[in-house]
Amino acid sequence: MAMMPLMRLLAPAFWGVLADRLGYKAGLMRNVLAISALAFGGFLLTTDFYWLIAIMLVMSLFWSASLPLMEALTLGHLRQAVESYGRVRLWGSIGFIAAVQGVGFLLDRWPLPAMLWVSLGLLGGACVSAALIPECPVPVVDLRSGRLRESLLRPMVIAVMLAGLMMSVAHAPLYTFYSIYLVGHGYDKAAIGGLWSLGVVAEILVFAFIPRLLGTTSLRNMLMLCFVLAALRFLLIAWAVERPVAIILAQLLHGASFGAHHAASMTALNRWFPAHQQGTVQALFGSISYGAGGILGGLLSGYGWDSHGAAVTYTGASVAALAGFLLVWRGMRATD
C-alpha cells in the first residue's frame, strides 16, 4: 500500500512536465488510465507478495498522472470561466459517495475478492470517460528556460504549496484513525458512515457555491479562513468527541478544510500560471501537498497516536492547520 503514496510523491512532476512539453493532456491521460487498468488486472493473476508490489508500483506510477492531468485539462477548458471549477469538481465527491455506498452494498452480498472486479470495472469506466474528453490545445514551449522556475519561487506560490502540505499533514490522522477513534468512543458503524457522508455532502455544497464565495473575498482571505476552520475542526475532534453535536459540526467543516481549500488553491494556481505550465504546476502541487504531506502526516500521526494518544494527535493536526494559516498570511498579499 505504500507504493501508491510513494508514486503520488515522486511521479506527478514527471507526468506534468511531459504533458506540458508534448502540448496535449487528454491523449496522455487516456493512455495512463488504460495502462493503470491493465496493470491492475494483474491482481487477478497472483497473490505472490513481490508480484503484488511490482503490480502496485506500475499501476500507481501511471495512476498518479491522472489527477494532475485532469485538473490541468479542466482548468484549461474553463480558462475564461475558472470560477465554475467547483461545479465540475463536485462530481468527484458525488462519485465518492456513490462508490462507498454502492460497494458497501455489494460486498454485503458478494465475497470480498469481488472487490477486485469492482475496482477494475471502475477503472474501465474512468477510461471510457477519459475517451470522451476533448483536448484543450496549448502552445508548446521550451520548459528549460528559467521562467517557470522563477514563477515557482514567488513567495505566494511557495506559500500555497507549503500550506497545502500542512493541510494534508493536518488531515492525516483523520483519514488514518478517525473511524477507529469514533468506534472507541461508542459510535456505531451506521453513525460513522453517516458522519463520513456528511463531510462529503458539505464538500459538495461548497464546490457548488464556491464561485459565489470567491466573488465576495480575496483568495488570501478565503485560504486563511479555511485554515482557521480546519484548526477548529481538529480541536473539536480532539476534545469534544463525546458530544455528537460537536462531531457533526466538525464534519460539516470538511467543506472548508478540504472543499474550499482545494478550490481556492486550484483557482490561485490557474491565475498565476499560463495554460502551457498548468500540467507541471498541478503535478507539483499534488506531489508536495497530497504526496509529501500525506506521507509526512501519516508518519507523524502514527507516532503521535502510539506515543501521546488521540487527543494530542488531533491537537497536533490543529497546530499544522495554523501553520498553514501563517504561511498564507505571510506569503500572500491581499491582491494575490
C-alpha angles and dihedrals in degrees: 000000000000089000093074099056089039092056090042086059100043109028110049095071090056092049093046093052091046092051092049092048093049091047096225133082109174094065092047091048091053090052097048092047092050092050090047090055092047092049092048089056086069089074087070091059106050146022095192109130098226093046089050089053091050093047092048090048094053095041092049093046092061098031090056089065095059102074100048090043090050092048092050092046093049093049089047092056090045094048092126094037106033090150086076092065093100092056089057095042094052089073088069088059092047088050090052092055092045091050095047094047096038097046091044089054092049095047091053086064105027130058116265096252087067085077088077092058092045091052092046089051091051091050089050089051090052089053091052092047092049090052089061096053114099121227119259103213118216130176116272110236137180104262092190090083118101095242097093092045091051091049092050091052094058110120094239092053093047089048094054093044095049093040088055089053090053092049090054091048088052093051096047097089088046094055094039106041110009098103092045090047093053093047088054089056096051104266114143125227095259091053092048092050090048092052092051090049091048090056092052092047088054088050091052092051091050092050089051094052101032093104089060092043094050089049091062101051144017124273089246093056092044093052093046090051090050091055094046091051090046090054089050091048095056093045089055090050091048100048109016103045091123090062112076092198091057092048091049089052090048091054092048087055088065084085088067103032093052112006103046093034093053094045093047092048092050091048091051094050091046091054096046100046132051122242095260091060099045096095092055095042095047090048092051091049090051093047095048100038107030098021106041093024093051094048094045092044092049092052094046095045092049091051092044093048093053097040106035109011137243101298093054091045093054090044087055088053088055090051090051089053090051089051087056089051091054092049092054093042093052100034103043129060124217089252093055 
